[in-house]
Amino acid sequence: MTSFFNTTVGLPYGWAWFIATIVGILAIALPLMLAVAMIIYADRKIWAAMALRRGPNVIGPFGLLQSFADGLKVFLQETIIPSAANKGLFLIAPIITFTVALIVWAVVPFQAGVVLADINVGLLYVLAASSLGVYGIILAGWASNSKYPFYSALRAAAQMVSYEVAIGFILISVVLWSGTFNLSGIVMAQKGVLNTPINGFFLNPLLFPMAIMFLISSLAETQRAPFDLTEAESELVAGYQTEYSSMSFALYWLGEYANVILMCVLNATLFWGGWLPPLDWAPLYAVPGIIWLFAKMMFFFFVFSWIKATVPRYRYDQLMRLGWKIFLPVSLFWVFLVSGVLMWMRVGFGS
């Protein structure tokens, strides 16, 4: 795109790069915001179907405009700031959460060559940027100057840090097997895995357990049920969002669902072939890669909604025990196992 603005339009290279980057950002951010609105609608319809209810069905055909009506409602509401709150931090906190939820998408490859920043350390960027989301939650709980949001912020910080450690070790196994931190490279490493016509690390017996652990850790990282202890109604009212209203509350809502979509895409990208079709068969490549990625993302989102509608909430001690006493030692052991197998394969092939 930079070359288009540079050679065809005739702009200087610096301006061509700047405009191409802005266009690329808008091409990701605007459809993402529309996707968030539709995902919220889909979430509610899935829950309703599993509970034998109708769900949104009044505003627009089949209720499709319900999310936009809700967005208009919160936009028109008054922003209320508690008198004892730290006003500056109170307003900055949701902006941090929403911004962090968007910047991670810069390195997500939608299909071959279609990525805003195809950097060599894309996976490290994802980990670093997503880890910043905890600051928005901590600031919200502290700046509200209320005990319920503060308790929720402490829970959320401990929960997110705990499962980020496990996610880090899980991803090391993927990096070791694929030999790169580049997300596009990781996708291509899943083509015809283990000399089969199947695309995806899920077929690899060493990486399939990591795929399951990553899916569960994704639920905890995004504070989705059964790990939604940060919003436990019986004890925290609405968690760190209790004192928020109007657009400041909507930014948390949008950021949460943007993170959910991101985790669904990462599950598809890291373990299930990303933009590649399920089978390494030439006719399937006629379908654009972004369609395959979207289909896999929707499957994982259905799993997220399915779990939320059917699985009871964990106690907090169960949540922390799962993270520290099960996922952490297992993922750490798996790093040694995968690296050992790879070294054995290298020595065996070398001899």
N, C-alpha and C positions, 0 to 999 in steps of 0.2 A: 504494500500500500504506500510505503514511503517513496518507492521508485515511481509510482504512478503520479503522486503529487510533485515529485522532483522533475521527472522527464516529460510527462504529458501535460501537466498543468503549468510547469515552468517555475515552480517556487524554489527558493534556495533550500539546500539540503536540511538546514536546521529547522526552518519553518515546515518543510515537508514532513520531517520526522515528528514534530510537535502536533501537527494537525492529524497525521495518521494515528498517533497514539491516542488523541482525544476521541477520534472516530471509533477506534478499537475499544476504548473504555465504554463509550456509550452503547456500542453494539453488544457488549456483555451486560452492562448495568440495567439498561431499559428492559430487555427481555427477561432478565432475572427478577426485576420488580413485578412484572406481569406474571411470571411463573410463581412467585411467592403468593400473589393473590389467588391464583388458581389452585395452588397446593393447599392453601388454607381451606378453600371450598372442598377440595377432594378429601382432605383429612376429616372434615365434619361429615361428609356423605358416607365415608367408610365407617366411621364410628356409628352413625345412625343405622346403617344397614346391618351392622353386627348386633345392634341393640333392638332391631326390628322397629326402628323409627324412620321418619321421612327425611329429616335433615332439612337444610335450606331448600325451599322449593317455590318461593313466592316472588322474590325480587329478580326480574329478568327470566328468560326461558330456562326452566329447570333449576331456577335459583342461582344461575351463573353470575349474576351481578351482586350477590350478597356481600362478598368481600369488599367490593368497591363502595357499597352503601355503608359498611362498617367503617371503612377508611374515611369517608366523608363525614361520618358522625364524629369520630375522634378528632378530625381536623377542625370541626366547628366548635368543639368543646373548649372551655376555658382551661388554661394551664395553671394549675394550683401548686404553689410552692409553699411547703410548711414554713411557718414563721421561724422555727428554730433550726431549719436546715441551712447547710452551707450552700448558698445560692449558686455560686460559680461551679462547684464540683457537681452539684445536683443536676445542673443542666448539661454539663460536659459528659457525664457518665453514659447516657444513652447514645450520644453521638459517637463515643469511642466504640461501643459495642456494635453499632450499625456500620461504622466505617471499617472496622476490622473484619466484619462478616463479608464485606465487598472486596477488600484488597486481596484476599486469598485467591480469588477467582482469576487473578492475573496470570497464573502459571498453569491453569487447568487446560489441557488439550482437548478440544471438542472433536477434532479429527486430525488426520495427518497434515501438519503445517498450519492448522487453524488454532493458534494460541497467541495471546497478547505478548507474553514474555517467555520464550522457550529457553530458559536458563538451565545451566548444567546442575545447579543445586536446587531445583524446583521443589523437591520433597522437603529439604531443609527450610526453604522459604515458607512452605505450608505450615510446618511445625512451629516456626518462629512467629509467624503472623497470627495463627490461630491461638497461640498461647497468650497473646496480648488481650484477648477477649475477657480474661478474668479481671483485668483492671477496671473495666466498665462496671462489672458486677460489684466488686469490692467498693468502688467509689460510690455507687448507688446506695449500698447498705450503710456505709459510714456517713455520707452526706445527708441522708434522710433524718438522722438524729432520732431514730425510733428503734426500739429493741428488736421488733420482729424483722424488719429488713436487715438489721445488723446480723442477727443470728443466721438468716438465710444467706447473706453474703459470705459469712465464715464457712458455712456448709458448702456453698458453691465453690469457694476457693479450694478447700480441702479436696472436694470431689474431683474437680477439673485437674488439679495438679496430680492427684493420685493416678488417674487414668491416662494422663498424658505421659507419665513415665512408662506405663505398660505399652501404650501406643508406640512410643519411641523404639522400644525393643522389638515390637512386632514388625515395624517398618525396616529395622535393620536386617531382619531375615529376608525381606523382599529385596532390599538393596544388594545384599550379598548374592542372591541368586541371579538377579538381573544385571548386576555389575555397573549400575549407574544410579545417580540421584535424579536424573532428568525424567520427568513424568512421561514424556513421549517415548523415551528409551525403554522405560519400564513396560509400557503398553506393547511395544514391538517385541520385547523379550517374551511375551506371552503368546506369540504366534506359533501355532503348531507345537505346543508344549509337550515335552517328552516324546518327540517324534510321532505324535498323533495328529489327526486332523482337527483337534479341538483347540480353540484359543482360550487361554485363561489359566492362571496359576491354581485355580481351585482343583484342577485335576492332579496337581502335584501333591502326593501324600505328605510331604514335609510342610507345605505351605497352606493346605486346606485347614488344619487346626488354627493357624494364624488368621485365616480369613474369618472364621467363626468368632475368634476373640476380638478381632478388629470391629466386627459388626456390633458385638455387645458393648465394647468400649465406646463406639460411636454413639450409642444410646446414652451412655453415662456422660460423655463429653458434651452432648447437646442438652443434657438434663431432660431427656424424654423418659416416659414411663418404661420400666418400673423404677427408674432412677430419678424421678422428679421430686426429690426430697427438698429442693430449694423452694418449692411452692406447695408444700404439704398443707392442705387447707385446714386440717384440724389443729395445727400448731403454729403456722406461720402466715395465715390469712392468704396472702398472695406473694409471699417471699420478698425479695429485694425490690419488686415492682409495686409494693403496697401503696406507697405515697405518690406514685406517678399517675398522671392523667394526660388527656389530650395527646398531642403528637409525641411528647416525650415517652409516653407509654407505647405508642404505636411503633417508635423506633426500636424498642426492645422486642416487640412482637415480630417486626420485619426481620430484625437481626437474627432472632431465634430460628425462624423458618429458613432464612438464607443459609444459616449454618447446617440445618437439617438437610437441605438440598445438597450442600457441599459434601457432607458426609456420605450421602447416597452416591454422589458422583465419584468420590474417592474410593468407596467400596468397589464400584464398577471398574474404576481405572486401575486400581492396584492388584485386584485379584480375579476379575471377571472379564478381562480383555478390553476394557475401555471402549474405544470406537470400533474395535474389530468385531466382525460377525461371530456368532458362536462357533461356527465351523470354518476351517481354513479351506473353503470351497469357492472357486472363482466366481460363479454366478451371484453369490451372496455379497460380494464386494461391489456389485452394481448399486446396492442401497447405500446412500451417503452415511459416512461414519457417525455423524451427529445423530442420525435416527437410531442407530444401534445404541449409542451412549444414552440417549433420552429414554429408550425402552428399558434399559437396565436400571437407570435412575428411578423410573417409575415403579419398577418391581421392588426395589429396595425401600422406596417410600411407602409402598403398600405394606411391606413387612413392618416398618416403623409404626404405621397406624394400627396394624393388626395387633402388635404387641401392646400398644397403649390401650386398645379396647378390651384386651383379654387378660393381661398379666397384672396381678396385684402389686402394689408398691412395696419395695423393700424397706426394711428398717435401716436406719443409718449405720448401725454396726455391721449389718449384713453387707451393705454396699462397700464399706471400707475393707471388710475382710476379703471380699471377692477381689478387690483391686490390689491389695498389698500382699495377701497370703496365698492367692491362687494365680492371678494373672501375671503379677510381677515375677515370681520365681519361675513359672512355666515359660513365659516369654524370654526370660534371661537364659534359661536352659536351652530353649529352642535356637537362640543365637549360636551357642556352642555346637549344637547338633547340626545346624545347617552349615556352619563354617567347617565343621569336621568332615561332613559328607562331601562338600565341595573340594576340600583339600585331598580327600581320598580319591575322588574322581580325577583330579588334576594329576596326582601321582600315578594313578592307574593308567590314565591315557598317555602320560609321559613315558612310562616304561613300555 
